[in-house]
Amino acid sequence: MSLKAQIEAIIYAAETPVTLEQITALVKDSVVAEGVTDEAEIKSRARSGVEELITEYNAPGHGVEIRQVAGGYRMSTKPEQHEVVRAFAKSLKPPNRLSMPALETLAVIAYRQPVTVPEINDIRGVDCGGVIGTLLDRKLITTAGRKQVIGRPILYKTTKEFLLRFGLKEVSELPSMEEFEKLVAESFQAELIPAESAGPQIVQQGTAPEADAVPTDAQTEEKAG
């Protein structure tokens, strides 16, 4: 089996984004068998294999692509396949979505991080203490130390799980606040639709849609390798 084929199989089978380091370790024996023993060269070949696959899957003839997400690589459906994936998602059991307060709070944390609960309360105009607990339980946010002010309130930031759920390489890829607010509003409206006509969800390969996913234009069709 060629090196590229091995890498393709690894990315396809991975339930979470697989890093270049993981790929390198998994294909190392195959590369060594070809007479290459230099660690840097082995990693270089693994990287080249990933890049070739990315280029190949970007071709119009493929409905899926390989994207870099949350520090690793994963296979996902292309945005232009939105409608057919949405139709598929409608046939699946609808997920347990985040509530509108949770979505709004998550948005504040994502764009203002690190941020404290009092600061979030001031922005939203309501107490969000309970919502913070929900977001922590779902591992979408985590603590980031304490702010050096009177009372030393806890700071919160988004997690790698947040990047994974939204299909982002890093937080800087977040859309503008206006775009995000529109997506949140659309997502909340989708929650009001009966299960049999529920809107698009992130589609994990071989499973029902992700339970906590908030769909975006680019990530609606996301599916794990």
MOLINRA-V587019 format. One line per field, one symbol per residue. ss: DSSP state (H for helix, E for strand, L for the rest). burial: + if it has 9 or more other ideal C-beta (glycine too) atoms within 8 Angstrom, else -. A space follows every 50 residues. Layout:
ss = ???
burial = ???
This chain:
ss = LLHHHHHHHHHHHLLLLELHHHHHHHHHHHHHHLLLLLHHHHHHHHHHHH HHHHHHHLLLLLLEEEEEELLEEEEEELHHHHHHHHHHHHLLLLLLLLLH HHHHHHHHHHHHLLEEHHHHHHHHLLLLHHHHHHHHHLLLEEEEEELLLL LLLEEEEELHHHHHHHLLLLHHHLLLHHHHHHHHHHHHHHHLLLHHHLLL LLLLLLLLLLLLLLLLLLLLLLLLL
burial = --++-+++-+++-+--++++-+++--++-+++---+----+++-+++-++ -+++--+----+-++++-++++++++++--++--++-+++-+--+-++-- +++++++++++++++++-+++--+---+--++-+++-+-+++----+--- --+++++++-++++++++--+--+-----++-++-+++-+-------+++ +++++---++-+++++--+++++++
